[in-house]
Amino acid sequence: MPELAEVEFFRRRWNVGVGQKIVAVKLNAEKRIFRGNDLATLQRLLPGAKLIGSEARGKQMLFRFSHDAWLGVHLGMTGELRHEPRDFSIGKHDHLVLAQARQSLVFSDPRLFGRVLFHHGASEPEWWSRLPSALTADTFTLERMKAFLQRRARSPLKGALLQQEFFIGIGNWMADEILWRAKLHPRRASGSLDPAEARELWKAIRFVCAGALRIVSKDYSDPPPSWLFRHRWKKGGLCPKDGRELDRATIGGRTTSWCPACQPQ
């Protein structure tokens, strides 16, 4: 599933349409990605509306249009955004197409695990405003992180880092990267960290999130070889710090990779 940097990459693909009006809307209304939406209002308001701007927060995106229209997109496991020529042939997995004079903005999702949300109102939708702030923001403080981990004191750190109600946008590979840099075993109980370990974890979260946004979101490039990312899925993969073979197990419901030397249990 795309994580915060991959989501930012896909969000930027629709930037080509900013400042331009929607000419027509084509959608597969029966697909579950549209569940709970007022599609009649969507199809009435978006044609003629101008795409004003967008932002990503964690694993979600919000697109703002004139006419007080807002479109939220969650990619799920296989969703993606792209732009195509104005008269392109729509594929069977292209479930939402916003046609503009110069191009079409497309949301496709072969496995239909994604979600499209529509809102009509002068202010941003509640489902967006209630999301936690970004992990790169000043509001993501060490004290807030420690308080969250204490509320899940018995949970393994790997599982806690995947909780989107606080660690918004962190997914499987980022959680492994963060714990490796903080030198913390993924099975460590979240409430067991001493002050120095908690600070290292907080710093690693900030570093990995900022680095991923800088590197991955630009052109979907992989992080450099000095990151765990390049080695974690290789058979016999080695730690880029000390050359030890990486361990793997299912922790927090997800396949997890770590260095037994750098991250002792």
C-alpha positions as CSV (number, residue, x, y, z in Angstrom):
1,M,0.0,0.0,0.0
2,P,1.4,3.4,-0.9
3,E,2.9,5.4,2.1
4,L,3.1,9.1,2.5
5,A,5.9,9.8,-0.1
6,E,4.3,7.6,-2.7
7,V,0.9,9.3,-2.1
8,E,2.6,12.7,-2.5
9,F,4.1,11.5,-5.8
10,F,0.6,10.5,-7.2
11,R,-1.0,13.8,-5.9
12,R,1.5,15.8,-7.9
13,R,0.5,14.0,-11.1
14,W,-2.8,15.9,-11.1
15,N,-1.0,19.3,-10.7
16,V,-1.1,19.6,-14.5
17,G,-4.8,20.3,-14.2
18,V,-4.6,23.1,-11.5
19,G,-6.2,26.3,-12.7
20,Q,-8.3,24.5,-15.4
21,K,-11.9,23.7,-15.5
22,I,-13.5,20.3,-15.6
23,V,-15.3,19.8,-18.9
24,A,-16.9,16.4,-18.1
25,V,-16.9,13.7,-15.4
26,K,-17.0,10.0,-16.2
27,L,-17.2,7.4,-13.5
28,N,-18.2,3.9,-12.7
29,A,-20.8,4.7,-10.2
30,E,-21.5,1.1,-9.2
31,K,-18.0,0.5,-7.9
32,R,-17.5,0.3,-4.2
33,I,-14.8,3.0,-4.2
34,F,-17.7,5.5,-4.5
35,R,-19.8,4.1,-1.6
36,G,-21.5,6.7,0.6
37,N,-21.2,9.5,-1.9
38,D,-23.8,11.9,-3.3
39,L,-22.8,11.1,-6.9
40,A,-25.7,13.1,-8.4
41,T,-24.3,16.3,-6.8
42,L,-20.8,15.4,-7.8
43,Q,-21.8,15.0,-11.4
44,R,-23.8,18.2,-11.3
45,L,-21.1,20.4,-9.6
46,L,-17.8,19.3,-11.0
47,P,-18.4,20.0,-14.7
48,G,-17.5,23.7,-15.1
49,A,-15.6,23.8,-11.7
50,K,-11.9,24.7,-11.7
51,L,-9.3,22.6,-9.9
52,I,-7.8,25.1,-7.4
53,G,-5.3,23.0,-5.5
54,S,-4.5,19.9,-3.5
55,E,-2.6,18.5,-0.6
56,A,-1.7,15.1,0.8
57,R,-1.8,14.1,4.4
58,G,-0.5,10.7,5.3
59,K,-2.1,8.2,2.9
60,Q,-4.9,10.5,1.8
61,M,-5.3,13.3,-0.7
62,L,-7.7,16.2,-0.9
63,F,-8.4,18.1,-4.2
64,R,-10.2,21.5,-3.9
65,F,-12.4,22.8,-6.7
66,S,-14.4,26.0,-7.2
67,H,-18.2,25.7,-6.6
68,D,-17.3,24.6,-3.0
69,A,-16.5,21.1,-4.2
70,W,-13.9,18.8,-2.6
71,L,-12.7,15.4,-3.7
72,G,-10.8,13.1,-1.4
73,V,-8.8,10.1,-2.7
74,H,-7.3,7.1,-0.8
75,L,-5.3,4.9,-3.1
76,G,-5.7,1.7,-1.2
77,M,-3.3,-1.1,-2.4
78,T,-3.5,-0.7,-6.1
79,G,-4.9,2.7,-6.8
80,E,-3.1,5.5,-8.7
81,L,-3.6,8.9,-10.2
82,R,-2.3,9.9,-13.6
83,H,-3.1,12.2,-16.5
84,E,-3.8,11.3,-20.1
85,P,-4.5,13.1,-23.4
86,R,-7.9,14.6,-23.6
87,D,-9.3,11.9,-26.0
88,F,-7.6,8.8,-24.5
89,S,-9.3,5.4,-24.5
90,I,-10.7,4.8,-21.0
91,G,-9.6,1.4,-19.5
92,K,-11.8,-1.0,-17.5
93,H,-9.9,0.0,-14.3
94,D,-10.2,3.8,-14.9
95,H,-13.1,4.4,-12.4
96,L,-13.0,8.2,-12.3
97,V,-12.0,10.5,-15.2
98,L,-12.1,14.3,-14.9
99,A,-11.8,15.6,-18.5
100,Q,-10.3,19.0,-19.1
101,A,-9.6,20.9,-22.2
102,R,-5.9,19.9,-22.4
103,Q,-5.9,16.5,-20.6
104,S,-7.9,14.1,-18.5
105,L,-7.2,13.4,-14.8
106,V,-7.6,9.7,-14.1
107,F,-8.1,7.6,-11.0
108,S,-7.6,3.9,-11.6
109,D,-7.8,1.0,-9.2
110,P,-7.7,-2.6,-10.4
111,R,-8.5,-4.2,-7.0
112,L,-11.0,-1.6,-5.8
113,F,-9.4,-1.2,-2.3
114,G,-9.2,2.6,-2.8
115,R,-11.8,5.2,-1.9
116,V,-13.2,8.4,-3.4
117,L,-15.0,10.9,-1.2
118,F,-17.0,13.9,-2.3
119,H,-17.9,16.9,-0.2
120,H,-19.9,20.0,-1.0
121,G,-19.4,23.0,1.4
122,A,-17.6,26.2,2.0
123,S,-15.1,24.7,4.4
124,E,-13.0,21.5,4.1
125,P,-14.8,18.3,4.9
126,E,-14.8,16.9,8.4
127,W,-13.2,13.6,7.3
128,W,-10.2,15.7,6.3
129,S,-10.0,18.2,9.1
130,R,-10.0,15.4,11.8
131,L,-6.9,13.7,10.4
132,P,-3.8,14.0,12.5
133,S,-1.2,16.5,11.5
134,A,1.8,15.5,9.4
135,L,4.8,13.9,11.2
136,T,7.1,16.5,9.7
137,A,5.0,19.3,11.3
138,D,6.0,21.2,14.5
139,T,2.9,19.7,16.2
140,F,4.5,16.2,16.1
141,T,6.4,16.6,19.3
142,L,8.4,14.1,21.4
143,E,6.0,14.4,24.3
144,R,2.9,13.7,22.2
145,M,4.7,10.7,20.7
146,K,5.6,9.3,24.1
147,A,2.1,9.8,25.4
148,F,0.7,7.9,22.4
149,L,3.2,5.0,22.9
150,Q,2.3,4.8,26.6
151,R,-1.4,4.3,25.8
152,R,-0.2,1.3,23.8
153,A,2.5,0.3,26.2
154,R,2.2,-3.5,25.6
155,S,2.0,-3.3,21.8
156,P,5.2,-4.0,19.8
157,L,6.8,-0.9,18.3
158,K,6.3,-2.2,14.8
159,G,2.5,-2.4,15.3
160,A,2.3,0.9,17.0
161,L,4.1,2.7,14.2
162,L,1.4,1.5,11.8
163,Q,-1.4,3.1,13.7
164,Q,-2.7,5.8,11.3
165,E,-4.6,7.7,14.0
166,F,-1.2,9.1,15.1
167,F,1.6,7.9,12.8
168,I,-0.2,9.1,9.7
169,G,1.3,7.9,6.5
170,I,3.8,5.4,7.9
171,G,3.5,1.9,6.3
172,N,5.5,-1.3,6.4
173,W,8.8,-0.2,4.8
174,M,8.9,3.1,6.6
175,A,8.3,1.5,10.0
176,D,11.2,-0.9,9.4
177,E,13.4,1.9,8.3
178,I,12.6,4.0,11.3
179,L,13.2,1.3,13.8
180,W,16.5,0.3,12.2
181,R,17.7,3.9,12.4
182,A,16.6,4.2,16.0
183,K,18.3,0.8,16.8
184,L,15.1,-0.5,18.3
185,H,13.9,-4.1,17.9
186,P,10.4,-4.2,16.3
187,R,9.1,-6.5,19.1
188,R,10.1,-4.0,21.8
189,A,7.0,-3.0,23.9
190,S,6.0,0.5,23.1
191,G,6.0,1.5,26.7
192,S,9.5,0.2,27.5
193,L,11.5,3.0,26.0
194,D,13.8,5.1,28.2
195,P,14.0,8.9,27.5
196,A,17.0,8.5,25.2
197,E,15.5,5.7,23.1
198,A,12.2,7.7,22.8
199,R,14.1,10.7,21.5
200,E,16.0,8.6,19.0
201,L,12.8,7.1,17.7
202,W,11.2,10.6,17.3
203,K,14.3,11.8,15.4
204,A,14.3,8.7,13.2
205,I,10.6,9.3,12.3
206,R,11.3,12.9,11.4
207,F,14.3,11.9,9.3
208,V,12.7,9.1,7.4
209,C,9.5,11.0,6.7
210,A,11.4,14.1,5.4
211,G,13.8,12.0,3.4
212,A,11.1,9.9,1.8
213,L,9.2,13.0,0.8
214,R,12.4,14.6,-0.6
215,I,13.5,11.5,-2.6
216,V,10.5,9.3,-3.4
217,S,7.8,11.9,-4.1
218,K,9.9,13.7,-6.7
219,D,10.0,10.9,-9.3
220,Y,9.2,7.6,-7.4
221,S,13.0,6.9,-7.0
222,D,14.1,4.4,-4.3
223,P,16.0,5.7,-1.3
224,P,19.8,5.4,-1.6
225,P,21.7,2.1,-0.7
226,S,22.5,3.5,2.7
227,W,18.9,3.0,3.7
228,L,17.5,-0.4,4.9
229,F,14.8,-0.1,2.1
230,R,17.3,-1.3,-0.6
231,H,18.1,-4.5,1.4
232,R,15.1,-5.5,3.4
233,W,13.4,-7.8,0.8
234,K,16.5,-9.3,-0.7
235,K,17.0,-13.0,0.0
236,G,20.0,-13.0,2.3
237,G,19.8,-9.2,2.5
238,L,22.6,-7.6,4.6
239,C,22.4,-4.7,6.9
240,P,24.0,-1.6,5.2
241,K,25.6,-0.6,8.5
242,D,27.4,-3.7,9.7
243,G,26.9,-6.3,6.9
244,R,25.0,-8.8,9.1
245,E,22.2,-10.8,7.5
246,L,18.8,-9.4,8.2
247,D,16.1,-11.2,10.2
248,R,12.5,-11.5,9.2
249,A,9.3,-12.3,10.9
250,T,5.6,-11.3,11.0
251,I,5.2,-8.6,13.7
252,G,2.2,-6.4,14.2
253,G,0.5,-8.3,11.4
254,R,3.1,-7.4,8.8
255,T,6.3,-8.9,7.4
256,T,9.1,-7.2,9.2
257,S,12.9,-6.9,8.6
258,W,15.6,-5.9,11.1
259,C,19.3,-6.3,11.9
260,P,19.9,-8.6,14.9
261,A,23.1,-6.7,15.7
262,C,21.9,-3.1,15.4
263,Q,18.5,-3.9,16.9
264,P,19.0,-6.4,19.8
265,Q,15.9,-7.6,21.5
